[in-house]
């Protein structure tokens, strides 16, 4: 009876410890995902727009806008 109990405890310990021992040994690294675009905030209506789809004012340092209407309201 002791042998069966000892075997059951050993099996339980191995079942619990084996995944913990495998984790550091296996190199599970997630691939890095590059952020393709970022959100920019429209200064007129305070909404966030993906930069690639945003409307830009005329100057190089002009802010980004969600639409042509917000760009016109910002200028005028």
ZATOR-915759 format. One record per atom (N, C-alpha, C): atom name; residue number from 1; residue in one letter; x, y, z. Coordinates in steps of 0.05 Angstrom, whole numbers, always signed. Each point is the difference from the previous one (the first is absolute). Last residue first. Layout:
% ZATOR-915759
   atom     n   res        x        y        z
     CA   NUM     a        X        Y        Z
...
//
This chain:
% ZATOR-915759
   atom     n   res        x        y        z
      N    76     x     -189    +1577     -800
     CA    76     x      -18      +24       -1
      C    76     x      -15       +3      +24
      N    75     x      +63      -72       -9
     CA    75     x      +13      +23      -13
      C    75     x      -18      +25       +3
      N    74     x      -33      -82      +33
     CA    74     x      +25       +7      +15
      C    74     x      +13      +25      -11
      N    73     x      -75      -39      -44
     CA    73     x       -8      +14      +25
      C    73     x      +24       +8      +16
      N    72     x      +15      -51      -77
     CA    72     x      -10      +27       -8
      C    72     x       -8      +16      +25
      N    71     x      +25      -90      +12
     CA    71     x      +23      +15       -9
      C    71     x       -7      +29       -7
      N    70     x      -68      -62      +21
     CA    70     x      +14       +8      +24
      C    70     x      +25      +16       -7
      N    69     x      -49      -35      -72
     CA    69     x      -16      +20      +14
      C    69     x      +14      +10      +26
      N    68     x      +36      -72      -52
     CA    68     x       +5      +26      -12
      C    68     x      -15      +23      +14
      N    67     x      +23      -86      +60
     CA    67     x      -14       +5      -26
      C    67     x       +8      +28      -11
      N    66     x      +40      -38      +79
     CA    66     x      -16      -24       -8
      C    66     x      -14       +4      -26
      N    65     x      +98      +44      +29
     CA    65     x      -29       +4       +4
      C    65     x      -15      -25       -9
      N    64     x     +107      +40      +33
     CA    64     x      -17      -19      -15
      C    64     x      -29       +5       +7
      N    63     x      +80      +79       +3
     CA    63     x      -11      -24      +13
      C    63     x      -16      -18      -19
      N    62     x      +86      +61      -31
     CA    62     x      -29       +3       +5
      C    62     x      -10      -25      +15
      N    61     x      +90      +25      -38
     CA    61     x       -4       -5      +29
      C    61     x      -29       +3       +8
      N    60     x      +28      +13      -90
     CA    60     x      +12      -25       +7
      C    60     x       -4       -7      +30
      N    59     x      -74      +59      -55
     CA    59     x      +28       +2       +9
      C    59     x      +11      -27       +8
      N    58     x      -93       +9      -27
     CA    58     x      +18       +7      -22
      C    58     x      +30       +0       +8
      N    57     x      -69      -66      +53
     CA    57     x       -2      +28       -9
      C    57     x      +22       +6      -21
      N    56     x      -43      -99      +14
     CA    56     x      +21      +18      +10
      C    56     x       -4      +28      -11
      N    55     x      -60      -96      +23
     CA    55     x       +4      +23      -19
      C    55     x      +20      +18      +13
      N    54     x      -10     -110      +16
     CA    54     x       -6      +27       +9
      C    54     x       +6      +20      -22
      N    53     x      +18      -97       +2
     CA    53     x      -26       +8      -11
      C    53     x       -8      +28       +7
      N    52     x      +81      -43      +31
     CA    52     x       +0       -4      -29
      C    52     x      -26       +9      -13
      N    51     x      +10       +2      +96
     CA    51     x      +15      +21      -14
      C    51     x       +0       -3      -30
      N    50     x      -81      -27      +65
     CA    50     x      +25      -13       -9
      C    50     x      +15      +19      -17
      N    49     x      -65      +39      +75
     CA    49     x       +0       -9      -28
      C    49     x      +26      -15       -5
      N    48     x      -68      +46      +84
     CA    48     x      +25      -13       -7
      C    48     x       -3      -12      -28
      N    47     x      -51      +90      +47
     CA    47     x       -2      -29       -6
      C    47     x      +28      -10       -8
      N    46     x      -32      +94      +22
     CA    46     x      +12      -16      +21
      C    46     x       -4      -30       -4
      N    45     x      -22      +83      -55
     CA    45     x      -21      -16      +12
      C    45     x       +9      -20      +21
      N    44     x      +64      +63      -37
     CA    44     x      -26      +14       -2
      C    44     x      -22      -17      +14
      N    43     x      +93      -28      -11
     CA    43     x       -2      +22      +19
      C    43     x      -27      +14       +0
      N    42     x      +30     -106      -19
     CA    42     x      -10      +23      -15
      C    42     x       -3      +23      +20
      N    41     x      +68      -85      +10
     CA    41     x      -24      +13      +10
      C    41     x       -6      +25      -16
      N    40     x      +50     -101      -22
     CA    40     x       +5      +29       +5
      C    40     x      -27      +13       +7
      N    39     x      +48     -107       -5
     CA    39     x      -23      +18       +1
      C    39     x       +9      +28       +6
      N    38     x      +58      -79      -54
     CA    38     x       -8      +10      +27
      C    38     x      -24      +19       -2
      N    37     x      +50      -89      -57
     CA    37     x       -9      +27       -1
      C    37     x       -8       +8      +28
      N    36     x      +42      -83      -16
     CA    36     x       +0      +10      -28
      C    36     x       -8      +29       -1
      N    35     x      +51      -63      +74
     CA    35     x      -24      +17       -2
      C    35     x       +1      +14      -27
      N    34     x      +44      -97      +22
     CA    34     x       +6      +28       -4
      C    34     x      -26      +16       -2
      N    33     x      +25      -94      +51
     CA    33     x      -18      +12      -20
      C    33     x       +6      +29       -2
      N    32     x      +55      -94      +34
     CA    32     x       -6      +28       +4
      C    32     x      -17      +11      -23
      N    31     x       +1     -103      +37
     CA    31     x      +12      +18      -20
      C    31     x       -8      +29       +5
      N    30     x      +11      -72      +79
     CA    30     x      -20      +10      -18
      C    30     x      +13      +18      -21
      N    29     x      +42      -84      +57
     CA    29     x       +1      +29       -3
      C    29     x      -21       +8      -21
      N    28     x      +36      -86      +58
     CA    28     x      -26       +9      -11
      C    28     x       +0      +30       -2
      N    27     x      +69      -84      +18
     CA    27     x       +1      +29       -6
      C    27     x      -25       +8      -14
      N    26     x      +24      -81      +72
     CA    26     x      -11       +6      -26
      C    26     x       +0      +30       -4
      N    25     x      +30      -31      +82
     CA    25     x      +16      -13      -20
      C    25     x       -9       +6      -28
      N    24     x      -47      +30      +79
     CA    24     x      +25      +15       -5
      C    24     x      +17      -13      -22
      N    23     x      -83      -45      +18
     CA    23     x       -4      +28       -7
      C    23     x      +26      +16       -4
      N    22     x       -8      -93      +33
     CA    22     x       +1       +4      -29
      C    22     x       -1      +29       -8
      N    21     x      -11      -27      +91
     CA    21     x      +28       -4       -9
      C    21     x       +3       +4      -30
      N    20     x      -86       +5      +39
     CA    20     x      +16      +22      +10
      C    20     x      +29       -2       -8
      N    19     x      -61      -70      -23
     CA    19     x       -5      +25      -15
      C    19     x      +17      +24      +10
      N    18     x       +8      -80      +51
     CA    18     x      +11       -3      -27
      C    18     x       -6      +24      -18
      N    17     x      -34      -13      +92
     CA    17     x      +27      +12       -4
      C    17     x      +10       -1      -28
      N    16     x      -85      -38      +27
     CA    16     x       +0      +28       +7
      C    16     x      +27      +13       -7
      N    15     x      -13      -93      -13
     CA    15     x      -20      +14      -16
      C    15     x       +1      +30       +5
      N    14     x      +54      -56      +53
     CA    14     x      +11       +3      -27
      C    14     x      -20      +14      -18
      N    13     x      -28      -19      +87
     CA    13     x      +22      +20       +1
      C    13     x      +11       +4      -28
      N    12     x      -65      -67      +10
     CA    12     x      -12      +27       +3
      C    12     x      +21      +21       +0
      N    11     x      +28      -89       -2
     CA    11     x      -13       +7      -25
      C    11     x      -12      +28       +1
      N    10     x      +36      -36      +79
     CA    10     x      +22       +6      -19
      C    10     x      -12       +8      -27
      N     9     x      -60      -29      +65
     CA     9     x      +11      +26       +8
      C     9     x      +22       +8      -19
      N     8     x      -38      -85      -12
     CA     8     x      -19      +21       -6
      C     8     x      +10      +28       +7
      N     7     x      +53      -76      +23
     CA     7     x       -1       +4      -29
      C     7     x      -19      +22       -8
      N     6     x       +3      -25      +90
     CA     6     x      +25      +14       -7
      C     6     x       +1       +5      -30
      N     5     x      -72      -51      +32
     CA     5     x       -2      +27       +9
      C     5     x      +24      +17       -7
      N     4     x       +2      -92      -18
     CA     4     x      -20      +13      -17
      C     4     x       -3      +29       +7
      N     3     x      +55      -52      +54
     CA     3     x      +13       +3      -26
      C     3     x      -19      +14      -19
      N     2     x      -30      -25      +86
     CA     2     x      +18      +23       +1
      C     2     x      +13       +6      -27
      N     1     x      -53      -77      +11
     CA     1     x      -17      +24       +0
      C     1     x      +17      +25       +0
//
